[in-house]
Amino acid sequence: MKLFVIGATGRTGQEIVEQALPRGHEVTAFVRSPEKITSRNERLTVLKGDTMDENQLFEAIQNHDAVFSTLGPREVFKPSSLLHDSALATTRAMKHSGVKRLLVLSAAAHFPGIPNRIVSFILRNHMRDSLRMEDVVKGSGLDWTIARPPRLTQGNYTTYRSREGAAPKMGFSLARKAVAAFMLDAIEQKKHFQKIVGIAK
Ligand SMILES: NC(=O)c1ccc[n+]([C@@H]2O[C@H](COP(=O)([O-])OP(=O)(O)OC[C@H]3O[C@@H](n4cnc5c(N)ncnc54)[C@H](OP(=O)(O)O)[C@@H]3O)[C@@H](O)[C@H]2O)c1
């Protein structure tokens, strides 16, 4: 498949790129800092662009089979509208160009429960933006999947548990490699259409 990755220079985005290529996919990495991508592969295209610019996204996204977004603010405590604004531009560009499949990275802190409420309070600026992003995605009419992992780690494994509409029981962390594997599996296996999916170790 031809995959479009927003946030490809981030820790999860890099994992998507690294795992997608050996799975045989073509990948377009849409990034603000192309120099950060050091991998070279004939099936990898790196495009410099603004993830909040609907017109740039429209030009770049055409003819792809699916779009991934693994954006995250570099400063999580500051007010930001990065996720919301990018989701709006991305979903509009996708509708305009006829690309329907969208996978986005969100957070398990949006599920109910006291620990999640504490995390949501501490990271309230980021979580507010993340929820607004989810609302845009859910209202887009696209074939979206929202992945909600708990604390992300640099663990070296790709296995995960997943559950539609809720967090897997007693799942407190997940490796970014496993998040990437889940997102790629969802695309390849045509699963979790218009679902919020809790994922964990
Ligand atoms: N950390 C956790 O424990 C945790 C837990 C659950 C969910 N999450 C979610 O996971 C996401 C972060 O994942 P991660 O750790 O893989 O991210 P990350 O390594 O921090 O990477 C963030 C990505 O977003 C890009 N980015 C940031 N600001 C941008 C801007 N203004 N314009 C364009 N691109 C921008 C970065 O590009 P540059 O490289 O150019 O800066 C980078 O590609 C967050 O949305 C968060 O809610 C995190």
Ligand as a Chemical Component Dictionary entry (heavy atoms), coordinates in Angstrom:
data_LIG
# 
_chem_comp.id                   LIG 
_chem_comp.type                 NON-POLYMER 
_chem_comp.pdbx_formal_charge   0 
_chem_comp.three_letter_code    LIG 
# 
loop_
_chem_comp_atom.comp_id 
_chem_comp_atom.atom_id 
_chem_comp_atom.alt_atom_id 
_chem_comp_atom.type_symbol 
_chem_comp_atom.charge 
_chem_comp_atom.model_Cartn_x 
_chem_comp_atom.model_Cartn_y 
_chem_comp_atom.model_Cartn_z 
_chem_comp_atom.pdbx_ordinal 
LIG N1  N1  N 0  4.507  10.022 25.789 1  
LIG C1  C1  C 0  3.601  9.167  26.222 2  
LIG O1  O1  O 0  3.806  8.422  27.201 3  
LIG C2  C2  C 0  2.286  9.092  25.509 4  
LIG C3  C3  C 0  1.286  8.264  26.002 5  
LIG C4  C4  C 0  0.082  8.135  25.284 6  
LIG C5  C5  C 0  -0.099 8.843  24.110 7  
LIG N2  N2  N 1  0.897  9.659  23.666 8  
LIG C6  C6  C 0  0.682  10.418 22.430 9  
LIG O2  O2  O 0  1.725  10.149 21.521 10 
LIG C7  C7  C 0  2.002  11.324 20.762 11 
LIG C8  C8  C 0  3.494  11.552 20.729 12 
LIG O3  O3  O 0  4.127  10.404 20.254 13 
LIG P1  P1  P 0  5.733  10.338 20.157 14 
LIG O4  O4  O 0  6.312  10.210 21.510 15 
LIG O5  O5  O -1 6.042  9.354  19.105 16 
LIG O6  O6  O 0  6.045  11.823 19.616 17 
LIG P2  P2  P 0  7.423  12.602 19.521 18 
LIG O7  O7  O 0  8.582  11.660 19.490 19 
LIG O8  O8  O 0  7.417  13.688 20.560 20 
LIG O9  O9  O 0  7.290  13.254 18.057 21 
LIG C9  C9  C 0  6.405  14.298 17.805 22 
LIG C10 C10 C 0  6.268  14.497 16.311 23 
LIG O10 O10 O 0  5.413  15.629 16.091 24 
LIG C11 C11 C 0  6.104  16.567 15.258 25 
LIG N3  N3  N 0  5.742  17.937 15.608 26 
LIG C12 C12 C 0  5.712  18.508 16.832 27 
LIG N4  N4  N 0  5.326  19.793 16.726 28 
LIG C13 C13 C 0  5.123  20.041 15.390 29 
LIG C14 C14 C 0  4.727  21.158 14.644 30 
LIG N5  N5  N 0  4.427  22.337 15.234 31 
LIG N6  N6  N 0  4.618  21.055 13.298 32 
LIG C15 C15 C 0  4.899  19.867 12.688 33 
LIG N7  N7  N 0  5.288  18.755 13.340 34 
LIG C16 C16 C 0  5.394  18.841 14.682 35 
LIG C17 C17 C 0  7.570  16.345 15.527 36 
LIG O11 O11 O 0  8.327  16.877 14.472 37 
LIG P3  P3  P 0  9.843  17.402 14.714 38 
LIG O12 O12 O 0  10.695 16.149 14.786 39 
LIG O13 O13 O 0  10.116 18.233 13.519 40 
LIG O14 O14 O 0  9.842  18.164 16.017 41 
LIG C18 C18 C 0  7.595  14.818 15.605 42 
LIG O15 O15 O 0  7.578  14.256 14.319 43 
LIG C19 C19 C 0  1.310  12.483 21.435 44 
LIG O16 O16 O 0  0.268  12.963 20.634 45 
LIG C20 C20 C 0  0.769  11.888 22.716 46 
LIG O17 O17 O 0  -0.510 12.320 23.082 47 
LIG C21 C21 C 0  2.073  9.806  24.327 48 
# 
loop_
_chem_comp_bond.comp_id 
_chem_comp_bond.atom_id_1 
_chem_comp_bond.atom_id_2 
_chem_comp_bond.value_order 
_chem_comp_bond.pdbx_ordinal 
LIG N1  C1  SING 1  
LIG C1  O1  DOUB 2  
LIG C1  C2  SING 3  
LIG C2  C3  SING 4  
LIG C2  C21 DOUB 5  
LIG C3  C4  DOUB 6  
LIG C4  C5  SING 7  
LIG C5  N2  DOUB 8  
LIG N2  C6  SING 9  
LIG N2  C21 SING 10 
LIG C6  O2  SING 11 
LIG C6  C20 SING 12 
LIG O2  C7  SING 13 
LIG C7  C8  SING 14 
LIG C7  C19 SING 15 
LIG C8  O3  SING 16 
LIG O3  P1  SING 17 
LIG P1  O4  DOUB 18 
LIG P1  O5  SING 19 
LIG P1  O6  SING 20 
LIG O6  P2  SING 21 
LIG P2  O7  DOUB 22 
LIG P2  O8  SING 23 
LIG P2  O9  SING 24 
LIG O9  C9  SING 25 
LIG C9  C10 SING 26 
LIG C10 O10 SING 27 
LIG C10 C18 SING 28 
LIG O10 C11 SING 29 
LIG C11 N3  SING 30 
LIG C11 C17 SING 31 
LIG N3  C12 SING 32 
LIG N3  C16 SING 33 
LIG C12 N4  DOUB 34 
LIG N4  C13 SING 35 
LIG C13 C14 SING 36 
LIG C13 C16 DOUB 37 
LIG C14 N5  SING 38 
LIG C14 N6  DOUB 39 
LIG N6  C15 SING 40 
LIG C15 N7  DOUB 41 
LIG N7  C16 SING 42 
LIG C17 O11 SING 43 
LIG C17 C18 SING 44 
LIG O11 P3  SING 45 
LIG P3  O12 DOUB 46 
LIG P3  O13 SING 47 
LIG P3  O14 SING 48 
LIG C18 O15 SING 49 
LIG C19 O16 SING 50 
LIG C19 C20 SING 51 
LIG C20 O17 SING 52 
# 
